[in-house]
Amino acid sequence: MTIRLFTDEHIDTRLAQALRRHGLDVQSCQDAGRANQRISDHDQLVYAAAEGRALLTFNVADFVALDAIWKQSGRRHAGIIASPEIRHLSELIRRVEYHLRSIKPEQQDDTLLWLVTLPT
């Protein structure tokens, strides 16, 4: 079993398409019909949590703050995967696939983790 993933609005939609071709359960914000609607970060996290999906974001500052707010209020989510922006799609695909295959869902659950760096 691998982490089920929801990608934030600013993540290239081709990431979700590529990872699905590799057999992973990934839904983009665009796939869910939640793009370009000014949906708040909080509401995107609510959606991902309700769907049992960890949320991948480049919006580190806002989601680190949201994670802290949720923890203080006793709310749970399926995980947040934070990363500085990765512009090269092939690098993003490799790193996210590695993260999803190397981190167990129970390790990601209700936890903010940084996107795993590939071993050298």
C-alpha positions as CSV (number, residue, x, y, z in Angstrom):
1,M,0.0,0.0,0.0
2,T,1.3,3.4,-0.9
3,I,0.4,7.0,0.0
4,R,-2.6,8.3,-1.8
5,L,-1.7,11.8,-3.1
6,F,-3.5,15.1,-3.9
7,T,-1.3,17.7,-5.6
8,D,-1.7,21.4,-4.8
9,E,-2.9,23.8,-7.5
10,H,0.6,25.0,-8.5
11,I,2.0,21.5,-9.1
12,D,2.3,20.6,-12.8
13,T,-0.7,18.4,-13.7
14,R,1.6,16.1,-15.7
15,L,3.0,14.9,-12.4
16,A,-0.3,13.2,-11.5
17,Q,-0.7,11.8,-15.0
18,A,2.8,10.3,-15.0
19,L,2.5,8.8,-11.5
20,R,-0.8,7.2,-12.4
21,R,0.9,5.5,-15.3
22,H,3.3,4.1,-12.8
23,G,0.4,2.6,-10.8
24,L,0.2,5.2,-8.0
25,D,-3.0,6.8,-6.8
26,V,-2.6,10.5,-7.5
27,Q,-5.2,13.2,-8.1
28,S,-4.3,16.7,-9.1
29,C,-6.2,19.8,-8.0
30,Q,-7.2,20.1,-11.6
31,D,-8.5,16.5,-11.8
32,A,-10.7,17.3,-8.8
33,G,-12.1,20.4,-10.4
34,R,-10.6,22.6,-7.7
35,A,-8.2,24.7,-9.7
36,N,-8.5,28.4,-10.7
37,Q,-11.4,28.9,-8.2
38,R,-9.6,30.8,-5.4
39,I,-10.0,27.8,-3.0
40,S,-8.1,28.5,0.1
41,D,-5.1,26.4,1.2
42,H,-7.2,25.4,4.3
43,D,-10.1,24.2,2.1
44,Q,-7.7,22.3,-0.1
45,L,-6.3,20.5,3.0
46,V,-9.8,19.8,4.2
47,Y,-10.6,18.2,0.8
48,A,-7.4,16.1,0.8
49,A,-8.0,15.0,4.4
50,A,-11.6,14.0,3.6
51,E,-10.3,12.0,0.6
52,G,-7.6,10.3,2.7
53,R,-4.9,11.9,0.5
54,A,-1.6,13.5,1.5
55,L,-1.2,16.9,-0.1
56,L,1.9,17.8,-2.0
57,T,2.7,21.5,-2.1
58,F,5.4,24.0,-3.0
59,N,3.6,26.5,-0.8
60,V,5.8,25.6,2.2
61,A,5.2,28.6,4.5
62,D,1.4,28.4,4.3
63,F,1.1,24.7,4.8
64,V,3.6,24.6,7.7
65,A,1.4,27.1,9.4
66,L,-1.8,25.2,8.6
67,D,-0.2,22.0,9.9
68,A,0.5,23.7,13.2
69,I,-3.0,25.2,13.4
70,W,-4.6,21.8,12.7
71,K,-2.4,20.1,15.4
72,Q,-3.3,22.8,17.9
73,S,-7.0,22.3,17.3
74,G,-6.8,18.5,17.3
75,R,-7.7,18.1,13.6
76,R,-6.1,15.4,11.6
77,H,-5.1,15.2,7.9
78,A,-3.6,12.4,5.8
79,G,-0.3,14.2,5.6
80,I,1.5,17.1,3.9
81,I,4.5,16.7,1.7
82,A,6.3,20.0,1.4
83,S,9.0,20.9,-1.1
84,P,10.7,24.0,-2.5
85,E,9.6,24.4,-6.1
86,I,11.0,21.8,-8.5
87,R,10.7,23.1,-12.0
88,H,12.1,20.1,-13.9
89,L,9.2,17.7,-14.4
90,S,11.4,14.6,-14.7
91,E,13.1,15.4,-11.4
92,L,9.8,16.1,-9.7
93,I,8.4,12.7,-11.0
94,R,11.4,10.8,-9.7
95,R,11.4,12.4,-6.3
96,V,7.7,12.2,-5.7
97,E,7.5,8.5,-6.9
98,Y,10.5,7.7,-4.6
99,H,8.7,9.4,-1.7
100,L,5.4,7.6,-2.3
101,R,7.2,4.2,-2.6
102,S,9.6,4.7,0.4
103,I,7.4,6.3,3.0
104,K,4.6,4.2,4.4
105,P,1.1,5.7,4.6
106,E,1.2,5.4,8.4
107,Q,4.4,7.4,8.5
108,Q,2.9,10.2,6.4
109,D,-0.5,10.2,8.2
110,D,-1.1,13.5,10.1
111,T,2.5,14.5,9.5
112,L,4.3,17.2,7.5
113,L,7.3,15.7,5.8
114,W,9.7,17.2,3.4
115,L,9.8,15.6,0.0
116,V,12.4,12.8,0.1
117,T,15.8,13.5,-1.5
118,L,16.9,10.8,-3.8
119,P,19.8,8.7,-2.6
120,T,23.0,9.2,-4.4
